[in-house]
Amino acid sequence: MSGVKINNVVKRFGDFTALHELNLEIQEGEFLSLLGPSGCGKTTTLRLIAGFIQPTQGSIILGDQDVTQVAPQHREIGMVFQDYALFPHMTIADNIGFGLRERGYPKEQIRARVGDLLDLIRLAEVGERYPAEVSGGQQQRIAVARAVAYPPKVLLMDEPLGALDLKLRETMQVELRRIQQELKITTVYVTHDQTEAMNMSDRIVVMNTGRIEQIGSAEGIYDDPRTRFVADFVGQINLLDAEVTGADGDFLIAETLGSQVRVPKGEGECSGKVSIAVRPEHLQLVDTSSSDNALNVISGKLSGRTFAGNLTRLFVDVGAESPIVVEARPQDAPSEIGVSINIGWKVENSRVLTE
Amino acid sequence: MTTPVDKAAARHANEAAIIALRPKGPPPRRGLPWGRFLHLFYCSLSYIFLLSPMIVVIGASLHGGEYYTAIKFPPDEPSFQWYWKIPGDQLRALGLSFLLAGATALGACVLGIPAALGIVRGKIPGKTFISTVFRAPLQIPAIVTGIAFLQMFYLVGDATGFYLQGTFWGLYMGHVFVATPYVVGTVTAILQRFDMRLEEAAFSLGANRWSTFRRVTLPVIKPGVYAGALYAFMVSFGDVPISIFLTAPGYVTYPIELFYGLENDFDPSILASASLVIFFCLIALLAMQKLVGLDTLLRSGSR
């Protein structure tokens, strides 16, 4: 048993409450990402699990042991820091073997384990070098090897790819996921990059201002955001202010910008002011200006366009505060700014959000 | 009321005015024609200023003629004769000074490193006040410190019957007092840049506090410690104003011995022993440069 349980944890720094009554369970062997903007409490959560800070209230269970009062050095965790925090005065091999040496393992065994890990991270040849002599991506993998040398109950990673450039970051995502699956290690991964979280995680926890907004798989969170914050933070989305005017079976009738639209009913009751969320890739240019039961249509004026290679983003002014973003195939996109266009979306592709 | 058209016209006018003032003709050549020469000249002057006293001392120590009461430079008939005539007292004093300076550097580290850790890391009230107090010995004129120590030793001696003046330990206390602020200063500087995540990483890998300090913190702040120790050594080795109050026959440090020597009658053997020390320091510095890298050391920076 080596899952992690966070029970009713509150963390205050002076007057500032960083975490409000957090409850979270991480399964054994799971790769779980904490996703959110800076200041949302994700790093605080990670540091609480590591034991670098103490919860103001609540408890933290590692495996089947309550570790709330246990010092970090006795928690048997592995931690990977954003800037890696490799020991600059030790060779790579000594860095990786540090945890084993501290725990008094015999030299032979340490050397064998370090060798295995260098193979695992595909850096067998750098063992005798110093951290300053290897590249950022290599340092990153070394930091992971060091964290798992003494098999930890949970591997904690704090934006480990933040310092790398985009291409390397993509390679490392695959690499980290491979290492995690090979070692079947329970992992908590902190990031503010939604692509990163979606690429790697079994489950994603979206956090905002010290609270959990939503927990789910990448698909679940992208397709069914439960709050405006999640919808907006994960991927691009158009949010339209609307007023619910009635219901029709499994659908709600709402009025937005002078048009009647239909949306699938969400969980729970909803009436009055809501937001209707539609992803740019679900919007299409249509010829007619009238909606039917399967298609919602609103009209507006093209106010701008950007070319992104495989698609063209159209910005359509529909009279709302911000323009609606439509992703169209480049060959379909009208080129004349100011032209009137109708945009439509299939009813089942929109969501109604109340929070 | 200004319309957008007016604004645009005004902007165009301003732009035209700026362009009109653009310098005409080819761009000026970079640097002064005499720049290189001036640079060389200025640097040479600095070096001459810094090195000439030492060159004169070493040169004059090679004086080959008869006993001579003034410095003779350049020396005629150079010889090493005065090197053989260095009084035994000076050599003994030199030995004491090395021992004292070494011990002072050690003592300053033992006191200074924990003090710096407390100042940077500790959650103690009045931290700025404490760090000011630790710097205070640098601001008191050393001669005042010397008198103060002597007075204190008398008072303590009168009260307890245990006199420290004129003993090695009395001298040692005075030296550690003025040398510790250097270690506190350099170690504080490097600790402020210390990445706390290194310690967190060590904790997460199962290292306890002591082991983390010994195997992670101390090696990383080592340049600061070495730099502080080097300063402490030099301060102690060269000190006159404090030592002059605290020495007694049998415990005379080298600079004081030289001072006495110059006071009584001038003798070229003093030049010879001073030259020896210059050479010794040069070799020590070169060795240090080889071992730990002096430039890093004096910057007291992490690598």
Contacts between the chains, C-beta under 8 A, distances in Angstrom:
chain1	res1	chain2	res2	distance
A	50	B	200	7.5
A	50	B	204	6.1
A	51	B	203	7.9
A	52	B	200	5.6
A	52	B	203	7.5
A	71	B	203	7.4
A	72	B	200	7.3
A	72	B	203	4.3
A	72	B	204	5.7
A	73	B	203	4.8
A	73	B	204	7.6
A	73	B	205	7.9
A	73	B	206	5.2
A	73	B	207	6.0
A	73	B	208	5.6
A	74	B	206	7.6
A	75	B	204	7.9
A	76	B	206	7.4
A	77	B	204	5.6
A	78	B	204	6.7
A	78	B	205	7.9
A	79	B	200	7.1
A	79	B	201	6.5
A	79	B	204	3.9
A	81	B	197	4.9
A	81	B	200	7.4
A	81	B	201	6.4
A	83	B	195	7.4
A	83	B	197	6.8
A	85	B	195	6.5
A	85	B	197	4.0
A	85	B	198	5.2
A	85	B	200	7.1
A	85	B	201	4.2
A	86	B	201	7.9
A	87	B	198	6.4
A	87	B	201	7.5
A	87	B	202	7.7
A	87	B	216	5.9
A	87	B	219	7.9
A	87	B	220	7.7
A	88	B	220	6.7
A	88	B	302	7.4
A	88	B	303	6.4
A	89	B	219	4.4
A	89	B	220	6.3
A	89	B	222	7.8
A	98	B	202	7.2
A	98	B	205	5.2
A	98	B	207	7.4
A	98	B	215	8.0
A	99	B	205	3.6
A	99	B	206	5.2
A	99	B	207	7.8
A	102	B	202	7.9
A	102	B	205	6.1
A	102	B	206	4.8
A	102	B	207	4.5
A	102	B	208	8.0
A	102	B	211	6.1
A	103	B	206	5.3
A	132	B	303	7.1
A	146	B	201	7.8
A	146	B	205	7.0
A	147	B	204	7.3
A	147	B	205	7.7
A	149	B	205	7.9
A	150	B	205	7.2
A	150	B	206	6.5
A	156	B	204	7.9
